[in-house]
Amino acid sequence: MTFVETLQNLKWADYLYCLLFDNERLSVMLEEGKPFLPATIVFPVIHALFVILSGSVLNNDGSLFFIKLSYGFLSLSVLMVLVNIFVTCLSSFTLSGMKIRPDMMRIFSIINLSYFPRLFVLPITVFLVSIHPENSSPGLWSTLSSSVLTVYSIIITVKTVCFLHKTTMMKSFLSVVMSLFFAICALLFVAVCASIIMFYILSQNM
C-alpha cells in the first residue's frame, strides 16, 4: 500500500481518534496490526520542530532561527527518538520484572503516538502571542499548556500499555513513569558531564 492509499483509507484517523478518546480500542488496533508502526516516529520529530518554532515565536528573535531550525531541529529530533527507545527498553524491563511479557515494539509505537497531543503546543503558543504580543504571560501560559499536554500524553501511554498487556493500571503506571524518571535522570547526568567537559576544555584554552 502506497503512502497516498494509506492516507485515503483514513486508518490513521482511527488511530488518532482512539489515541485521544478510546485507549482500549487503540490497544486492540495495535494488537491486531503490525508490531511496529514506522510512521509513528513522525510524531516526536514534528514535536521537536514545533518546540523550536514555539520558542522562536515567544522570543521573537530571528538571529539564530535558521541554526535552530537546522542543527537544533535535527539534534532535538534524534534526542527524542533515542529517549523513546530508552524509555521503551526500561518499561519493557520493568514489565518483565513484574512477570509480564512485554510487547516492546508496540510499546515503542504507543510512546511515539502519545506525542500527538503535544503538537498542539505550537497553535496554542501562536494564539497566546497573538492576543498579548507585548506581554510576558504568553510564555507562562505556553509552558503551562505544554506541561498539561505532556501529562496527558503520559496518561495515554499508561492506559494503552495497561490495556495492551492486560495488566493493572498501577503496574503500567510504574513501568512507564519509572522509565521516564530514569530517562530524565540519565539526560541530566549526561548534560552535567558534558557541561563539565566543555568548561574544562575552555579553561585549558584560556
C-alpha positions, 0 to 999 in steps of 0.5 A: 500500500502506497503512502497516498492509499494509506492516507485515503483509507483514513486508518490513521484517523482511527488511530488518532481518534482512539489515541485521544478518546478510546485507549482500549480500542487503540490497544486492540488496533495495535494488537491486531496490526503490525508490531511496529508502526514506522510512521509513528516516529513522525510524531516526536520529530514534528514535536521537536520542530514545533518546540523550536518554532514555539520558542522562536515565536515567544522570543521573537528573535530571528538571529539564530532561527535558521541554526535552530531550525537546522542543527537544533531541529535535527539534534532535538529530533534524534534526542527524542527518538533515542529517549523513546527507545530508552524509555521503551527498553526500561518499561519493557524491563520493568514489565518483565520484572513484574512477570509480564511479557512485554510487547516492546515494539508496540510499546515503542509505537504507543510512546511515539503516538502519545506525542500527538497531543503535544503538537498542539503546543505550537497553535496554542503558543501562536494564539497566546502571542497573538492576543498579548504580543507585548506581554510576558504571560504568553510564555507562562501560559505556553509552558503551562499548556505544554506541561498539561499536554505532556501529562496527558500524553503520559496518561495515554501511554499508561492506559494503552500499555495497561490495556495492551498487556492486560495488566493493572493500571498501577503496574503500567503506571510504574513501568512507564513513569519509572522509565521516564524518571530514569530517562530524565535522570540519565539526560541530566547526568549526561548534560552535567558531564558534558557541561563539565567537559566543555568548561574544562576544555575552555579553561585549558584554552584560556 
